[in-house]
């Protein structure tokens, strides 16, 4: 079973949310008991590591290593999703809805 997951980093003042600093929208595979499926996790981590730029670049080479750029595109295609405006509004309401903020 595939589940859409949203992780948001929220700035708060006096335990009240004031701003969403960052959100990541990911796909995760769970079994019917609610546990992460084995194996899929490992593939995602390996691909995430491939997205890193090479630390040591050979400046004498005439060929530029762009594997990390292709890995980023693949990671985004396979493991990330973009929310609709309705979903974004529901997330915002869940975070800020119970509090009076400058945005409301």
Secondary structure, 3 states (H helix, E strand, C coil): CEEEEEEEEEEEECCEEEEEEEEEEEEEEECCCCCECCCHHHHHHHHHHHCCCCCCCCCCCCCCCCHHHHHHHHHHHHHECCCCHHHHHHHHHHHHCCCCCCCC
